[in-house]
Amino acid sequence: MKIPEFRMVAALMFMFMIFGTMAVSAQTLNAKIAAAIRTANSKDLSTYFNNTLDIALPGNEGTFSKAQAEMVMRDFFSKNPPVSFTLNREGRSKDGSEFGIGTYKCGKHEYRTSFLLKPVQGNLLIHQLRFGGDEDE
């Protein structure tokens, strides 16, 4: 193999490694968010919150600061301890935003759950978090 061909092959391999790492990184982030929801860990979940975010819960909806949002989620989780959380769907848009949609089961209730992540200074952060039941559809 000649030097120019070697450089091209090396450059292509490097690009595949970079893009592969980005895809795994996004999957890992969604898995970490899902784990925080599954274990009702509002503190861990809040590490992925933007400075302000929209939250919609049964009986409580609004725009909250990161600290307020952590307290709102702690209260929701304490009143609705999880039996399970399943991440059903994940996706990405052209603008770099990502989303996750899942099912949060607790006691007699089942909530369709979604989160929207947007890039902020190179990090994906939660801008919107929703827990809705059948009455919301």
C-alpha positions in Angstrom: 0.0 0.0 0.0 1.3 3.4 -1.0 1.6 6.3 1.5 -1.4 8.3 0.0 -3.6 5.3 0.1 -2.6 4.5 3.6 -3.5 8.1 4.7 -6.9 7.8 3.1 -7.6 4.5 4.7 -6.4 5.8 8.1 -8.6 9.0 7.7 -11.7 6.9 6.9 -11.1 4.6 9.9 -10.7 7.6 12.1 -14.0 9.1 10.8 -15.8 5.8 11.4 -14.5 5.7 15.0 -15.6 9.2 15.7 -19.2 8.8 14.3 -19.5 5.3 16.0 -18.5 6.8 19.3 -21.1 9.6 19.0 -23.9 7.1 18.3 -22.9 5.0 21.3 -22.6 8.1 23.4 -26.2 9.1 22.6 -27.5 5.6 23.3 -25.6 5.6 26.6 -27.1 8.9 27.6 -30.7 7.7 26.9 -29.9 4.6 28.9 -28.7 6.7 31.8 -31.8 8.8 31.8 -34.0 5.7 31.6 -32.1 4.2 34.5 -32.6 7.4 36.6 -36.4 7.2 35.8 -36.6 3.5 36.4 -35.0 3.9 39.9 -36.9 7.1 40.6 -33.6 8.9 41.2 -34.5 12.6 40.8 -30.9 13.6 41.7 -29.3 11.5 39.0 -32.0 12.6 36.5 -31.4 16.3 37.3 -27.8 16.0 36.1 -29.2 15.8 32.6 -31.5 18.9 33.0 -31.0 22.1 31.2 -30.9 25.3 33.4 -34.7 25.6 32.8 -37.0 22.9 31.4 -40.7 22.2 30.8 -42.2 19.5 32.9 -45.7 18.1 32.4 -47.0 15.7 35.1 -50.6 14.9 36.0 -51.7 17.9 38.1 -48.4 19.8 37.7 -47.2 21.5 34.5 -44.8 24.4 34.0 -41.4 25.7 33.3 -38.9 25.1 36.2 -35.4 25.9 37.1 -33.1 22.9 37.3 -33.3 22.9 41.2 -37.1 23.3 41.1 -37.4 20.5 38.5 -35.4 18.1 40.7 -37.8 18.8 43.6 -40.9 18.4 41.4 -39.6 15.1 40.1 -38.6 13.9 43.6 -42.2 14.6 44.7 -43.7 12.9 41.7 -41.5 9.8 42.2 -42.3 9.6 46.0 -46.1 9.7 45.2 -45.7 7.4 42.2 -42.9 4.9 43.0 -42.0 2.9 39.9 -42.8 -0.7 39.2 -41.0 -0.5 35.9 -39.8 1.9 33.2 -39.3 0.8 29.6 -37.7 2.9 27.0 -39.8 2.1 23.9 -38.4 4.4 21.3 -35.5 6.8 20.7 -34.7 9.1 17.9 -32.7 12.1 16.6 -33.5 15.0 14.4 -31.4 16.9 11.9 -30.9 19.8 14.3 -29.1 17.6 16.8 -32.0 17.1 19.2 -32.9 13.7 20.5 -35.9 12.2 22.2 -36.9 9.1 24.2 -40.4 7.7 24.6 -41.2 5.1 27.2 -43.7 3.7 29.6 -43.6 4.4 33.4 -45.6 1.9 35.4 -46.4 2.6 39.1 -49.1 1.0 41.2 -52.4 1.3 39.3 -51.1 3.9 36.8 -49.2 3.7 33.6 -47.7 6.9 32.1 -46.5 7.5 28.6 -43.2 9.2 29.3 -41.2 11.3 26.9 -38.1 13.5 27.1 -36.5 15.9 24.6 -32.8 16.6 24.7 -31.2 19.5 22.9 -27.5 20.4 22.5 -26.2 23.1 24.9 -22.5 23.9 24.6 -21.7 20.5 23.2 -23.8 18.5 25.8 -27.3 17.1 25.3 -29.6 18.2 28.1 -33.2 17.6 28.9 -35.4 20.6 27.8 -38.8 18.8 28.1 -40.0 16.0 30.3 -43.6 14.6 30.2 -45.5 11.9 32.1 -49.0 11.6 30.7 -51.7 9.1 31.3 -54.7 7.9 29.2 -56.6 11.1 30.2 -54.0 13.2 28.4 -54.6 11.5 25.0 
